[in-house]
């Protein structure tokens, strides 16, 4: 993260360890919310409710323990988003091939607006030996039958 970001530990704003925690007025009700934004990101990774203080009007001040918990939670949210994006672009199935050996098919969709395609790769599960690899449409339906047809084709 950037070294020119000054660390701050105010009751409603913390900037530390590459994160900004900011207590804000909740737009939906009379309560408060906290935004967790990774420094350099345009939008918060996490926005959640924040506890009222003892006077029941003002927010509870941020503290070290709360900040650490918020950083951990926001980091987990970003990790789940990355895993979800990866899952949308990569799929795998395993099935028994023609001679009974376990075969794995990996479909990796390329993020390319100019040349939309995917790469389909057939691998023998036990040895990792690649049987065949090639381009397919990004809409390719990954199933044992479609992969078997593709493998038998001359494309």
Backbone as a printed PyTorch tensor [residue, N CA C, xyz], in Angstrom:
tensor([[[  0.8350,  -1.1710,   0.0000],
         [  0.0000,   0.0000,   0.0000],
         [  0.8880,   1.2460,   0.0000]],

        [[  0.2890,   2.3660,  -0.1780],
         [  1.0250,   3.6160,  -0.3190],
         [  1.5620,   4.1040,   1.0150]],

        [[  2.8280,   4.5520,   1.0150],
         [  3.4390,   5.0640,   2.2400],
         [  3.0360,   6.5060,   2.5210]],

        [[  2.4670,   7.2160,   1.5240],
         [  2.1060,   8.6140,   1.7310],
         [  0.7470,   8.7760,   2.4140]],

        [[  0.0390,   7.6810,   2.7250],
         [ -1.2200,   7.7440,   3.4490],
         [ -0.8940,   7.7930,   4.9330]],

        [[ -1.2870,   8.8720,   5.5750],
         [ -1.0100,   9.0540,   6.9850],
         [ -1.9760,   8.2200,   7.8240]],

        [[ -1.4350,   7.5240,   8.8230],
         [ -2.2860,   6.7340,   9.7020],
         [ -3.1090,   7.6530,  10.5860]],

        [[ -4.3750,   7.2960,  10.7730],
         [ -5.3090,   8.0840,  11.5760],
         [ -6.0550,   7.1440,  12.5060]],

        [[ -6.2850,   7.5870,  13.7360],
         [ -7.0480,   6.7940,  14.7010],
         [ -8.0600,   7.6810,  15.4130]],

        [[ -8.9330,   8.3230,  14.6480],
         [ -9.9870,   9.1560,  15.2270],
         [-11.1680,   8.2720,  15.6250]],

        [[-12.0680,   8.7720,  16.4660],
         [-13.2180,   7.9540,  16.8820],
         [-14.1020,   7.4990,  15.7240]],

        [[-14.1560,   8.2730,  14.6090],
         [-15.0130,   7.9150,  13.4780],
         [-14.2430,   7.6210,  12.1950]],

        [[-12.9320,   7.7100,  12.2140],
         [-12.1350,   7.4740,  11.0080],
         [-10.7870,   6.8800,  11.3840]],

        [[-10.5360,   5.6810,  10.8710],
         [ -9.2410,   5.0380,  11.0640],
         [ -8.6390,   4.7550,   9.6980]],

        [[ -7.3450,   5.0440,   9.5640],
         [ -6.5750,   4.7030,   8.3690],
         [ -5.3340,   3.9850,   8.8490]],

        [[ -5.3150,   2.6760,   8.6140],
         [ -4.1710,   1.8700,   9.0290],
         [ -4.1090,   0.6110,   8.1820]],

        [[ -2.9050,   0.0730,   8.0490],
         [ -2.6860,  -1.2240,   7.4130],
         [ -3.3380,  -1.3400,   6.0390]],

        [[ -3.4100,  -0.2350,   5.2980],
         [ -3.9650,  -0.2730,   3.9510],
         [ -5.4820,  -0.1890,   3.8920]],

        [[ -6.1260,   0.1120,   5.0110],
         [ -7.5870,   0.1760,   5.0730],
         [ -8.0480,   1.4830,   5.6900]],

        [[ -9.2580,   1.8930,   5.3020],
         [ -9.9110,   3.0530,   5.8930],
         [-11.2460,   2.5940,   6.4570]],

        [[-11.4380,   2.8180,   7.7550],
         [-12.7220,   2.5370,   8.4070],
         [-13.3530,   3.8890,   8.7130]],

        [[-14.5870,   4.0730,   8.2610],
         [-15.2490,   5.3670,   8.4070],
         [-16.6710,   5.1390,   8.9230]],

        [[-16.9810,   5.7300,  10.0740],
         [-18.3350,   5.6400,  10.6240],
         [-19.1640,   6.7310,   9.9620]],

        [[-20.3010,   6.3270,   9.3860],
         [-21.1600,   7.2630,   8.6480],
         [-22.5890,   7.1610,   9.1580]],

        [[-23.3670,   8.1660,   8.8570],
         [-24.7900,   8.1420,   9.1910],
         [-25.4780,   7.1270,   8.2880]],

        [[-26.2790,   6.2460,   8.8680],
         [-27.0110,   5.2500,   8.0970],
         [-28.1530,   5.9440,   7.3610]],

        [[-28.1560,   5.8370,   6.0470],
         [-29.1690,   6.5150,   5.2370],
         [-30.5520,   5.8990,   5.3980]],

        [[-30.6270,   4.6480,   5.8310],
         [-31.9060,   3.9400,   5.9240],
         [-32.6630,   4.1930,   7.2270]],

        [[-31.9670,   4.5830,   8.2850],
         [-32.6480,   4.8220,   9.5630],
         [-31.8780,   5.8390,  10.3910]],

        [[-32.1590,   5.8690,  11.6660],
         [-31.5140,   6.8480,  12.5470],
         [-30.1750,   6.3690,  13.0820]],

        [[-29.7450,   5.1950,  12.6900],
         [-28.5250,   4.6120,  13.2250],
         [-27.2780,   5.0190,  12.4670]],

        [[-26.2370,   4.2480,  12.6900],
         [-24.9330,   4.5070,  12.1030],
         [-24.4450,   3.2670,  11.3490]],

        [[-23.5400,   3.4810,  10.4230],
         [-22.9380,   2.3930,   9.6500],
         [-21.4280,   2.6200,   9.6020]],

        [[-20.7000,   1.5820,   9.2300],
         [-19.2560,   1.7040,   9.0620],
         [-18.9100,   1.2220,   7.6530]],

        [[-18.0570,   1.9800,   6.9750],
         [-17.5500,   1.6210,   5.6430],
         [-16.1070,   1.1670,   5.7890]],

        [[-15.7810,   0.0580,   5.1500],
         [-14.3990,  -0.4220,   5.1130],
         [-13.9380,  -0.3650,   3.6610]],

        [[-12.9550,   0.4730,   3.4000],
         [-12.4440,   0.6560,   2.0410],
         [-10.9530,   0.3630,   2.0370]],

        [[-10.5320,  -0.4820,   1.1060],
         [ -9.0940,  -0.7130,   0.9460],
         [ -8.5130,   0.5280,   0.2830]],

        [[ -7.4270,   1.0260,   0.7940],
         [ -6.8150,   2.2420,   0.2500],
         [ -6.4690,   2.0060,  -1.2210]],

        [[ -6.9560,   2.9090,  -2.0660],
         [ -6.7450,   2.8110,  -3.5100],
         [ -7.9490,   2.2670,  -4.2500]],

        [[ -8.8850,   1.6170,  -3.5420],
         [-10.0940,   1.1020,  -4.1790],
         [-11.1320,   2.2140,  -4.2810]],

        [[-11.9100,   2.2320,  -5.3670],
         [-12.8880,   3.3060,  -5.5490],
         [-14.1350,   3.1630,  -4.6700]],

        [[-14.4420,   1.9410,  -4.2420],
         [-15.6580,   1.7100,  -3.4670],
         [-15.3390,   0.9030,  -2.2190]],

        [[-16.1920,   1.0290,  -1.2020],
         [-15.9730,   0.2300,   0.0050],
         [-16.1430,  -1.2650,  -0.2790]],

        [[-15.3460,  -2.0680,   0.4000],
         [-15.4730,  -3.5200,   0.2990],
         [-16.5930,  -4.0100,   1.2020]],

        [[-16.9080,  -3.2340,   2.2260],
         [-17.8860,  -3.6490,   3.2170],
         [-18.5670,  -2.4190,   3.8080]],

        [[-19.8790,  -2.4670,   3.9010],
         [-20.6450,  -1.4420,   4.6140],
         [-21.6000,  -2.2070,   5.5200]],

        [[-21.5440,  -1.9090,   6.8050],
         [-22.3950,  -2.6410,   7.7410],
         [-22.8660,  -1.7490,   8.8660]],

        [[-23.8340,  -2.2200,   9.6440],
         [-24.3510,  -1.4250,  10.7570],
         [-23.2820,  -1.1820,  11.8110]],

        [[-23.4070,  -0.0820,  12.4970],
         [-22.4590,   0.2550,  13.5620],
         [-23.2350,   0.5340,  14.8460]],

        [[-22.6470,   0.2050,  15.9670],
         [-23.2910,   0.2980,  17.2740],
         [-23.4250,   1.7350,  17.7410]],

        [[-24.5580,   2.0130,  18.3620],
         [-24.7830,   3.3270,  18.9770],
         [-23.9570,   3.4300,  20.2640]],

        [[-23.5910,   4.6470,  20.6030],
         [-22.8780,   4.8840,  21.8480],
         [-23.8320,   4.8490,  23.0270]],

        [[-23.3130,   5.1600,  24.2040],
         [-24.1280,   5.1140,  25.4200],
         [-25.2530,   6.1370,  25.4250]],

        [[-25.0600,   7.2510,  24.7180],
         [-26.1030,   8.2920,  24.7090],
         [-27.2350,   7.9730,  23.7250]],

        [[-27.1250,   6.8780,  23.0070],
         [-28.1360,   6.4030,  22.0440],
         [-28.3830,   7.3780,  20.8870]],

        [[-27.4730,   8.3300,  20.6810],
         [-27.5770,   9.2530,  19.5550],
         [-26.3370,   9.2300,  18.6740]],

        [[-25.2000,   9.1270,  19.2960],
         [-23.9270,   9.1620,  18.5740],
         [-23.3640,   7.7420,  18.4470]],

        [[-22.4880,   7.5240,  17.4640],
         [-21.9350,   6.1780,  17.2850],
         [-20.8760,   5.8500,  18.3350]],

        [[-20.7280,   4.5770,  18.5870],
         [-19.6420,   4.1020,  19.4440],
         [-18.3340,   4.4240,  18.7160]],

        [[-17.3080,   4.8990,  19.4040],
         [-16.0390,   5.2070,  18.7210],
         [-15.3400,   3.9370,  18.2460]],

        [[-14.6290,   4.0600,  17.1380],
         [-13.8200,   2.9460,  16.6450],
         [-12.6770,   2.6910,  17.6300]],

        [[-12.3070,   1.4380,  17.7870],
         [-11.1640,   1.0870,  18.6220],
         [-10.3300,   0.0260,  17.9050]],

        [[ -9.2060,  -0.3150,  18.4840],
         [ -8.2830,  -1.2530,  17.8490],
         [ -8.9330,  -2.5970,  17.5810]],

        [[ -9.6170,  -3.1410,  18.5570],
         [-10.2560,  -4.4460,  18.4050],
         [-11.2970,  -4.4250,  17.2830]],

        [[-12.1280,  -3.3990,  17.2610],
         [-13.1550,  -3.2770,  16.2110],
         [-12.5130,  -3.1340,  14.8400]],

        [[-11.4630,  -2.3200,  14.7570],
         [-10.8000,  -2.1020,  13.4840],
         [-10.2080,  -3.4050,  12.9500]],

        [[ -9.5570,  -4.1800,  13.8080],
         [ -8.9660,  -5.4520,  13.3930],
         [-10.0490,  -6.4010,  12.8820]],

        [[-11.1680,  -6.4610,  13.5840],
         [-12.2880,  -7.3190,  13.1660],
         [-12.8550,  -6.8600,  11.8270]],

        [[-12.9970,  -5.5500,  11.6530],
         [-13.5240,  -5.0140,  10.3960],
         [-12.5830,  -5.2980,   9.2260]],

        [[-11.2810,  -5.1610,   9.4490],
         [-10.3020,  -5.4560,   8.3920],
         [-10.3950,  -6.9260,   8.0000]],

        [[-10.4830,  -7.8100,   8.9890],
         [-10.5890,  -9.2470,   8.7100],
         [-11.8570,  -9.5520,   7.9200]],

        [[-12.9780,  -8.9810,   8.3200],
         [-14.2460,  -9.2280,   7.6370],
         [-14.2210,  -8.6890,   6.2140]],

        [[-13.7290,  -7.4730,   6.0290],
         [-13.6660,  -6.8760,   4.6900],
         [-12.7120,  -7.6650,   3.7930]],

        [[-11.6130,  -8.1530,   4.3280],
         [-10.6700,  -8.9650,   3.5460],
         [-11.3250, -10.2690,   3.0900]],

        [[-12.1210, -10.8730,   3.9760],
         [-12.8300, -12.1060,   3.6160],
         [-13.8700, -11.8460,   2.5280]],

        [[-14.5440, -10.7020,   2.5830],
         [-15.5200, -10.3490,   1.5440],
         [-14.8180, -10.2300,   0.1920]],

        [[-13.6820,  -9.5450,   0.1620],
         [-12.9340,  -9.4030,  -1.0960],
         [-12.4540, -10.7590,  -1.6070]],

        [[-12.0180, -11.6270,  -0.7090],
         [-11.5750, -12.9570,  -1.1100],
         [-12.7190, -13.7650,  -1.7180]],

        [[-13.9060, -13.6890,  -1.1170],
         [-15.0690, -14.4010,  -1.6700],
         [-15.4370, -13.8630,  -3.0450]],

        [[-15.3170, -12.5540,  -3.2430],
         [-15.6030, -11.9740,  -4.5610],
         [-14.6040, -12.4890,  -5.5980]],

        [[-13.3330, -12.5620,  -5.2250],
         [-12.3150, -13.0670,  -6.1430],
         [-12.5630, -14.5400,  -6.4720]],

        [[-12.9220, -15.3270,  -5.4660],
         [-13.2050, -16.7440,  -5.6990],
         [-14.4200, -16.9150,  -6.6060]],

        [[-15.4250, -16.0850,  -6.4200],
         [-16.6270, -16.1530,  -7.2380],
         [-16.3150, -15.7840,  -8.6930]],

        [[-15.5140, -14.7500,  -8.8790],
         [-15.1330, -14.3490, -10.2380],
         [-14.3280, -15.4580, -10.9110]],

        [[-13.4340, -16.0910, -10.1690],
         [-12.6420, -17.1970, -10.7220],
         [-13.5510, -18.3630, -11.0940]],

        [[-14.5080, -18.6750, -10.2390],
         [-15.4190, -19.7920, -10.5050],
         [-16.2600, -19.5390, -11.7500]],

        [[-16.5760, -18.2820, -12.0270],
         [-17.3710, -17.9610, -13.2090],
         [-16.5670, -18.1560, -14.4960]],

        [[-15.2420, -18.0960, -14.3900],
         [-14.3840, -18.2060, -15.5750],
         [-13.6930, -19.5550, -15.7020]],

        [[-13.7810, -20.4060, -14.6890],
         [-13.1100, -21.7040, -14.7190],
         [-14.0570, -22.7800, -14.1950]],

        [[-14.2360, -23.8210, -15.0030],
         [-15.0670, -24.9540, -14.5790],
         [-14.3080, -26.2470, -14.8650]],

        [[-14.5730, -27.2420, -14.0480],
         [-13.9090, -28.5340, -14.1800],
         [-14.9170, -29.6520, -13.9510]],

        [[-14.7990, -30.7030, -14.7480],
         [-15.5640, -31.9310, -14.4810],
         [-14.6200, -33.1150, -14.6290]],

        [[-14.9530, -34.2020, -13.9700],
         [-14.2260, -35.4600, -14.1200],
         [-15.2210, -36.5380, -14.5020]],

        [[-14.7780, -37.4550, -15.3540],
         [-15.6480, -38.5480, -15.7770],
         [-14.7760, -39.6990, -16.2630]],

        [[-15.3950, -40.8540, -16.4650],
         [-14.6770, -42.0230, -16.9720],
         [-14.5720, -41.9110, -18.4860]],

        [[-13.3540, -42.0340, -18.9940],
         [-13.1200, -41.9660, -20.4310],
         [-13.5190, -43.2670, -21.1100]],

        [[-13.2670, -43.3380, -22.4100],
         [-13.6600, -44.5120, -23.2070],
         [-13.0260, -45.8010, -22.7060]],

        [[-11.7860, -45.7330, -22.2460],
         [-11.1070, -46.9440, -21.7770],
         [-11.1820, -47.1060, -20.2540]],

        [[-12.0760, -46.3580, -19.6120],
         [-12.3040, -46.5030, -18.1800],
         [-11.4280, -45.6490, -17.2910]],

        [[-10.4330, -44.9760, -17.8430],
         [ -9.5860, -44.1300, -17.0150],
         [-10.3010, -42.8300, -16.6570]],

        [[ -9.9650, -42.2600, -15.5110],
         [-10.5640, -40.9980, -15.0770],
         [ -9.9720, -39.8540, -15.8970]],

        [[-10.8370, -39.0520, -16.4660],
         [-10.4360, -37.9170, -17.2940],
         [-11.0060, -36.6580, -16.6700]],

        [[-10.2040, -35.6070, -16.6690],
         [-10.6570, -34.3120, -16.1710],
         [-10.7030, -33.3370, -17.3370]],

        [[-11.7810, -32.5670, -17.4140],
         [-11.9060, -31.5360, -18.4370],
         [-11.9320, -30.1820, -17.7400]],

        [[-11.0320, -29.2950, -18.1450],
         [-10.9620, -27.9390, -17.6020],
         [-11.3840, -26.9590, -18.6800]],

        [[-12.3340, -26.0990, -18.3480],
         [-12.7950, -25.0650, -19.2740],
         [-12.4450, -23.7140, -18.6700]],

        [[-11.5910, -22.9680, -19.3570],
         [-11.1860, -21.6340, -18.9120],
         [-11.6680, -20.6070, -19.9130]],

        [[-12.5640, -19.7440, -19.4760],
         [-13.1320, -18.7140, -20.3440],
         [-12.2080, -17.4990, -20.3300]],

        [[-11.8330, -17.0390, -21.5090],
         [-10.9600, -15.8700, -21.6410],
         [-11.7920, -14.6020, -21.4970]],

        [[-11.2610, -13.6380, -20.7920],
         [-11.9290, -12.3440, -20.6640],
         [-11.4230, -11.4490, -21.7930]],

        [[-12.0050, -11.6290, -22.9500],
         [-11.5640, -10.9080, -24.1310],
         [-12.7960, -10.4980, -24.9390]],

        [[-13.1370,  -9.2140, -24.9140],
         [-14.3140,  -8.7400, -25.6380],
         [-14.1290,  -8.8010, -27.1480]],

        [[-12.8900,  -8.6400, -27.6160],
         [-12.6230,  -8.6320, -29.0510],
         [-12.6020, -10.0340, -29.6530]],

        [[-12.2170, -11.0060, -28.8750],
         [-12.1110, -12.3820, -29.3640],
         [-12.6520, -13.3410, -28.2990]],

        [[-13.9910, -13.3910, -28.1270],
         [-14.5400, -14.2570, -27.0790],
         [-14.2850, -15.7300, -27.3800]],

        [[-13.6910, -16.4200, -26.4120],
         [-13.4020, -17.8410, -26.5670],
         [-13.1200, -18.4550, -25.2010]],

        [[-12.9800, -19.7450, -25.2030],
         [-12.5860, -20.4910, -24.0130],
         [-11.5720, -21.5370, -24.4420]],

        [[-10.8060, -22.0120, -23.5110],
         [ -9.8410, -23.0800, -23.7660],
         [-10.3250, -24.3090, -23.0000]],

        [[-10.4970, -25.3900, -23.7330],
         [-10.8990, -26.6560, -23.1380],
         [ -9.6890, -27.5790, -23.1500]],

        [[ -9.4100, -28.1540, -21.9840],
         [ -8.2470, -29.0190, -21.8560],
         [ -8.6920, -30.3450, -21.2520]],

        [[ -8.3080, -31.4480, -21.8870],
         [ -8.5800, -32.7930, -21.3810],
         [ -7.3010, -33.3520, -20.7800]],

        [[ -7.4030, -33.8530, -19.5500],
         [ -6.2390, -34.3530, -18.8360],
         [ -6.5800, -35.6900, -18.2030]],

        [[ -5.6380, -36.6460, -18.2470],
         [ -5.8060, -37.9090, -17.5240],
         [ -5.5760, -37.5880, -16.0530]],

        [[ -6.5940, -37.8360, -15.2180],
         [ -6.5140, -37.4690, -13.8030],
         [ -5.3160, -38.0630, -13.0780]],

        [[ -5.0690, -39.3280, -13.2450],
         [ -4.0350, -40.0170, -12.4700],
         [ -2.6280, -39.5110, -12.7850]],

        [[ -2.3380, -39.2660, -14.0530],
         [ -0.9740, -38.9040, -14.4510],
         [ -0.8010, -37.4130, -14.7240]],

        [[ -1.8840, -36.7070, -14.9760],
         [ -1.7870, -35.3020, -15.3410],
         [ -1.4210, -35.0980, -16.7980]],

        [[ -1.3620, -36.1900, -17.5600],
         [ -1.0130, -36.1200, -18.9820],
         [ -2.1340, -35.4470, -19.7710]],

        [[ -1.7680, -34.4400, -20.5600],
         [ -2.7520, -33.7340, -21.3790],
         [ -3.0870, -34.5680, -22.6070]],

        [[ -4.3810, -34.8080, -22.8060],
         [ -4.8490, -35.5800, -23.9480],
         [ -5.0640, -34.6650, -25.1440]],

        [[ -5.7500, -33.5630, -24.8870],
         [ -6.0700, -32.6320, -25.9630],
         [ -6.3980, -31.2710, -25.3600]],

        [[ -6.1300, -30.2270, -26.1140],
         [ -6.4400, -28.8730, -25.6940],
         [ -6.8290, -28.0780, -26.9310]],

        [[ -7.7690, -27.1640, -26.7760],
         [ -8.1480, -26.3480, -27.9180],
         [ -9.1780, -25.2910, -27.5720]],

        [[ -9.4110, -24.4240, -28.5330],
         [-10.3860, -23.3400, -28.3720],
         [-11.8000, -23.8430, -28.6030]],

        [[-12.7050, -23.3270, -27.8050],
         [-14.1310, -23.6120, -27.9500],
         [-14.8710, -22.3010, -27.7060]],

        [[-16.1530, -22.2290, -28.0700],
         [-16.9150, -21.0170, -27.7710],
         [-17.0540, -20.8240, -26.2550]],

        [[-17.1350, -19.5870, -25.7820],
         [-17.2790, -19.3600, -24.3420],
         [-18.5920, -19.9240, -23.7900]],

        [[-19.5310, -20.2130, -24.6710],
         [-20.8210, -20.7730, -24.2600],
         [-20.8080, -22.2990, -24.2340]],

        [[-19.6410, -22.9080, -24.4230],
         [-19.5230, -24.3680, -24.4520],
         [-20.1210, -24.9580, -23.1800]],

        [[-21.0150, -25.9340, -23.3370],
         [-21.6580, -26.6060, -22.2070],
         [-20.7490, -27.7320, -21.7370]],

        [[-20.2410, -27.6110, -20.5530],
         [-19.2880, -28.5780, -20.0210],
         [-20.0280, -29.7810, -19.4230]],

        [[-20.0070, -30.8880, -20.1570],
         [-20.5920, -32.1440, -19.6820],
         [-19.7540, -33.2720, -20.2540]],

        [[-19.8760, -34.4560, -19.6830],
         [-19.1080, -35.6010, -20.1760],
         [-19.4220, -35.8670, -21.6440]],

        [[-20.7020, -35.7720, -22.0220],
         [-21.0960, -36.0430, -23.4120],
         [-20.5180, -35.0070, -24.3670]],

        [[-20.6240, -33.7160, -24.0110],
         [-20.1220, -32.6750, -24.9220],
         [-18.5980, -32.7230, -25.0400]],

        [[-17.9190, -33.0340, -23.9510],
         [-16.4530, -33.1300, -23.9920],
         [-16.0340, -34.3410, -24.8250]],

        [[-16.7330, -35.4520, -24.6710],
         [-16.4270, -36.6470, -25.4580],
         [-16.6290, -36.3830, -26.9470]],

        [[-17.7350, -35.7030, -27.3050],
         [-17.9690, -35.3320, -28.7130],
         [-16.8530, -34.4280, -29.2190]],

        [[-16.4810, -33.4510, -28.4180],
         [-15.4260, -32.5170, -28.8060],
         [-14.1010, -33.2490, -29.0010]],

        [[-13.7920, -34.1600, -28.0930],
         [-12.5280, -34.9110, -28.1810],
         [-12.4900, -35.7980, -29.4320]],

        [[-13.6480, -36.3240, -29.8400],
         [-13.7060, -37.1820, -31.0200],
         [-13.6890, -36.3890, -32.3140]],

        [[-14.0020, -35.1100, -32.2640],
         [-14.0390, -34.2840, -33.4780],
         [-12.6230, -33.9690, -33.9410]],

        [[-12.5140, -33.5130, -35.1590],
         [-11.2140, -33.1870, -35.7510],
         [-10.8710, -31.7090, -35.6610]],

        [[-11.7170, -30.9070, -35.0160],
         [-11.4880, -29.4510, -34.9510],
         [-10.2020, -29.1170, -34.2790]]])
